[in-house]
Amino acid sequence: MATAFTVLFVFFLLLMIGLKFWLATRQIIHVARHAGAVPAQFASRVSLDAHRKAAAYTIARQRLAMLEAAVGVALLVTLTLLGGVQALATTVTVWMGSGLAAQVAIVAGVAVILGAVDLPFEWYRQFRIEEKFGFNRMTPRLFLVDMLKSVLVAAALGLPLLALVLWLMDAAGAYWWLYAWAVWVGFNALVLVLYPTVIAPLFNRFEPLADGDLVARIGALLSRTGFSSRGVFVMDGSRRSAHGNAYFTGLGRAKRIVFFDTLLQRLQPSEIEAVLAHELGHFKRRHIAKRLAFSFFSSLVFLAALGWLAGTSWFYQGLGVTPALDGTHNGVALVLFMLVVPVFTFVLAPIASRISRKHEFEADAFAVAHTSGDDLASALVKLYEDNAATLTPDPVHSSFYDSHPPAAIRIARLQAAAA
């Protein structure tokens, strides 16, 4: 059974990396082939220089992603089939025994290894690619400060959660995963409440929107769409990047509307209103609730699967680990499960992407019903150009990965609706 599981794991691993490289190669070739001319649909609004910049930016990011994927697979094989997790677990057990603290240390140790390997890629992405294309505004010092804050926040929130889940695995019986799922749901709700007022301000400044006319325009939109919010805030996104964005955060009545200062500098008031109407559409069409419900349901399924696999020796042996069956090995079970689940679920990515694109179309339709489709289209074109988003993605790559519809299809729909 262990050998069969190893073969199955290797098959899905090769399938995953093969698909990633094939899709990335398609994207690079397709974008490069169409870099010489702006699509006719955008010719009057996007310059050839901006179009070529977007192509070069997309290709640079894809090449880095290919290297990152190759290193990720090599690390995964090292941790599993080549005995990395086994060696770490053995070392921790010798130093700390096999109690709860040791199990937490095993999971935390793997997380540190993964983060350390990912760090050079993040650095290169920020200070080479983003810098080269004029998007980076972050200093090395700020990068390191952000990293330290992220680690501290992750430790403060994650370690107690991890310890509680591992304790439940050991003490709550065969159905521990039901209790762990309840804890996970509560934890996510807590983070949604804390994020706007406690976590996010650790990294950025948030100030109430000061533009009176824009505040009045947004207030009128919220009133006619029946949306309540704790305020409209401007975030100092320009401190780190030239990219622009807007988002909602919070839960229930504590919801906040947040605009990047870079977005406000670029768009006209009517365009900002249209972008906000799109975001409101996600709430009014219950996309956020549906995504949360799906997330909670899938986490229940995964925890139930872990509850079954943790008690089978072939699960460990098939991934290069010989569990100490006479002692606790919950940390190893959790680590192995977290490492291999993305391998087996990668092929499902197009389903999630398709659902997300459907939601984007529905939010666009909501925006058109309450503002102007022309304004939303104009805002999106500006954001495509400012963020160097390619206007000519490979259709197969886009259908597999993209959570938003391709620019040409999306703008055409908006223009048709406006007409």
N, C-alpha and C positions, 0 to 999 in steps of 0.2 A: 504493500500500500504506500509506503514512504517513497519508493522508487517511482511509482506511478504519479504521485503528487509532484515529485521533482520534475518529471518529464512535462507534466501539465504546466507547471510554473515556468519552465524554460520556454515552452511553446508560446505562452501568452507574453512573456518578456520579449522574445524575438519578434512577435507580432507587433507589440507596442513600439519598439524602437524602429522596426521596419516601416510602420505607418508614419511615425514622426518624421523620419528622414525622407520618405517619399513625398509626403505632404509639404514639407519645408522646401524640398527641391522644386516641386511644382510651383509653389508660391514665388520663389526666387526667379525662376525662368519666366513665369507669366508676367510678373511685375516689371522685370527688366525689359521684356519684349514690348511692353506698352508704355515705356517711360518717355519715348520720343515725342509723343503728342498728347495734349490734353483731350480727354473724351469730349465730343461735341456738346454733350449735355452740360458741361461745366466750362466750356471754352471762354465764355464771356465773364466768368467770375473767378477763375483760378488761373494764375500765370503759369507759363511753361516752366519757369524756374522753380516755382513752388511744387509743381507736379513732379519734376525730376528729384527735388529734395525729398519728397515723400517716398518716392521709389527707392532712393538710396538708403533712406532711414529704415524702411521696411526690410530691405535686403540685409542691412547690417544687423538688425535685431534677429532676423531669421538665422543668420550664420552663427551668431552667439548662442541662440537657442539650440541649434544642432550640437554644438560643442557641449553645452550644458546637459543636454539629454544623454550624450555619450558618456560623460563623466558620471552622471546620475546612475546609469545602468551599471557601470563598472563598480561604483560604490555599493549599489544594491547587491550585486553578486558577491562582493567582498564581505559584506555584512552577513549574508545568508549562506550561500553554498560554500564559500571559502572559509567560513568559521569565525567571522568577525564578532557576531553577537555571542557566539559560544565563548570566545576568548574573553570578551568583556564581562559576561555573566560569571565566568569562573574566577576572574580577578576580583570582581566585586564581592563574590561569596567568600573568598579567602580573607579579604580585608574586613568585611562587615557582617558575615554570616548570611542567612537567607530570610531574614525578617522583612518587615514592611519597609524600613529605611533602605535596605539593600535593593528591594524591588523598585522603589522610587529612583534610586541612583542609577539602575540599569537603564530605565526609560530616559531619564535626564541625560545620561551619558551619550546615548544614541542621538538624542536631540542636539546636543552640543556638537557631535561629529558632523551631523547633517548641516548644521548652521555654519560650521567652520569651512566646510567644502563649498557652501553656497556663497560665502562672503566675498571671495575674489570676483565672482561673476557679478554680484551686485555692485561692487566697486568699479569694475570695468564698464558696466552698463551706465552707471551714473557719470563717471569722470572721463570716459572715452566716447561712448556713443552719444549720450545726451549732451555732453560738452561739444562734441564735433558738430552737432546739428543745431546748436544754439539754444537748447532747452535747459541745461543745467544752471542753476543759480545757488547750488549748495556748496559750501566749503567742506574740505576734508574734516575739519573740526566738528562741524554740524552733523556730518555723516556719522562720525564716531559717537557723538553725544546721542543722536537718535538711536543708534544701535544699542548703546548702553541702556537708555530708557526702555527700549523695547524688550530687552532681556530682563530688566527688573520688573516690568509690568507682567511679562509672561510668567516669570517665577512667582510673583505675588499672587497671581490669579490661578496659574496652572498647577503649581506644585500641591497646594491644598486639594484641588480637584483630583489630581492624579492619585494622591495618597488615599483619598476617600474611595475612589473607584477600585483601587487595588485592595483596600481593606474589605470592601463589599465582595470582591471576587473570592476572598478567603473566608469571610465570615457569614455571608448571607445565604449560603446554600446553593442548590442547583439553579435557582431562578434569580441569582444575583444580578443578572443583566437587566431585569425589570427595574430593580431599585437604582441601578446605575443609570438607566435611561431617564428615570424621574429626576435624578440629580443633574444629568446633562441638560434636560429641558429647563430646569430651574436656573442653572448656571448661565445658559444663553439669555434667558429673560433678564437676569441680573446685569449681565454685560450690556444689553441693549439699553437698560435704564442708566447705567453708570457712564457709558461711553460719551454722551454729549457734554456732560458737566464735569466729569472727573478724568477720564482717560484722554480724550482728544485735546483738551487744553494743556496737557503735558507736552504736546508737540507743536501746537499752533496757537496763535492768538485769534480769538473770535470776538468781533465787535458788532453791535447792532447796526443794521443798514442805516446809513445816515442820509441818503438821498430821499428827500421828502416826497417828491413826485413819484419816484419808483416805489417807495413804500406804499403810497396811496394806490398806485396801479396794482401792486401785488395784493394789497388788502381787498380791493374790489374783486380780483380774481378768486381769492380764497372765499369771499362771501358768496359769490354766485355759484361756486362749486361745492359749497358746504363743507369746507375743510378748516379744521382748527389747528393752530400751531402755537407754540410757546415763543415764537419770534423768528425774525429773519436776520441771519448773521452773515458777516463777511469774514472769510478766512484768509490769512496771509499766505496763500499758496505760492505767491511769487518769491517767497523767501527760499524756496527749494527748487521750483521749476517754473518754466514759462507755459506749461500746459494749463488749460482752463477746464473747469468742471463745475457741476452743481450737484447737490445730493440732499436727501432727507436723512435724518438720524433720530434715534430715540424711539420710544414705545408709547403707545396710547396718547394721552394728552400731553406728554412730554416731548412730542415730536418737534424737531427744529428744521428749518430750511437754511441751508448753508450754500453760499456762493463763493467760489474762488475769486479773489480780487482780480486775477488775470482775466477771468471771464467778463466781469463787469467793465473792465477797461476796453474790451474788444467789441461787445455787442451793444446795440441800441436798446432803449427801454422796451420797445414792442417785441424785440427778439428775445430779451430776457424773460418777458412775460410768457412767450410761447414755449421757451425751454422749461420754465417752471410748470406750465400747464401739462407738458409731457410727463414730468415727474409726478405731478398730481394724478395723472392718468393711471400710473402704476398702483397708487393707493386705491383709487376709485374702482378700478377693475380687479381689485383684491389680489394683485400679483404678489405683493409682499407677503400677505397671509398664506397664499398658496405655496410660495417658496419655503416659508417657514414650516408649513405643515409637511411638505415633502421632505424637508431636511430632518424633521423629527421622526417621520415614518422610516426613512432610510437608516437613520441612526439606530432605531429600534431593531431593524432587520440585521444590521451589521453587528450590534451587540449580542443578539441572539445567536448569530453565526459564530462569534467569538466564544460565547458560552459553550457551544458544542465543540469547537475545534480545540479549545484549551484543555479538554479532557482526553484528547486522542494523541497517542505517541507519534503517529505518522506525520502529523502536522509539523511537529518540531523536527523530526528526523529528515523529513523531506526538504527542509530549509536549512540543513546543516547544523542542527542543534540536537544534542542529546540531553533531554531534560532530567533534572534531578527529581525523579518521581517520588522519592521519599521525603522531599521537602517542597517548599513553595516555589513556584516558577511563574507566577502571574505576570511579573514584569517582562519576562521573556516572551510570554504568550502575547501580551499587549503590543510589544515592540514588533514582533514578527507580523502580526496582523496588520498593524499600521503601515508596515513597509510593503506588504504584498497586495493589499486591497487595490491601490491605484493601478497595479499591473493588470488585474483581472477586470477592472471596471473601465479601463481606458476606451475600449471599443464602444462603450455606451455614450461617449461624449457627444456624438451628433444628435442624439435624442434630446439631451439637455439644451444643446445649442438651438435646435429647432423650436423648442418650447419658448426659449428666451426671445428668439426673433419674433415669434408670434406675439408675445407680450409687448415687444417694442412697437409693432404695427398697431396694436390696440391702444397703446399710450399715445401714439401719434394721432390716431383717430380722435381720441378724447381731446387732445390739444387743438386739433382743427375745429372741433365742435365748439370750443370755448374761447379760442383766440383766432389767429390767422395762420393758415397753412403756409402762405408765402413767407411770413415772418419766421416760422419754424424752419422752413427750408433754407432761408437765407442764413439763419443762425447756424444751422448744421454745416453748411458749406464753409462758413468762416471757421468753425471748429475743426473741420477736416483739414483745412489749409493750415491753421495755426498749430495743430497737433501733428502735422505731417502724416495724416492717415491716408493710405493709398486709396485712390479712386478706382483702381483696377485690380482687385484681389483675384486670385485664382478661384474659380467657382467651387471646386472640390475642397480646397483648403478652407474656404469661407464656410461652406456648409458643415464641415467637420468641427471647426473651432469657434467661429464668430458668434458671439452672443447678440450682436446687432446686425441688421440686414446690410448688405452691401450698399454703398453710397448711391449708386446709380438707381437701384430698385427703390430705395427708400425715398429719394428725392422725387422720382417719377410719380410715386404714389401720392406724395404730398401735393405736387403740382396738379395732379388730376383732381384731387379732392378740393383744392382751392378753386380750380376752374369750375 
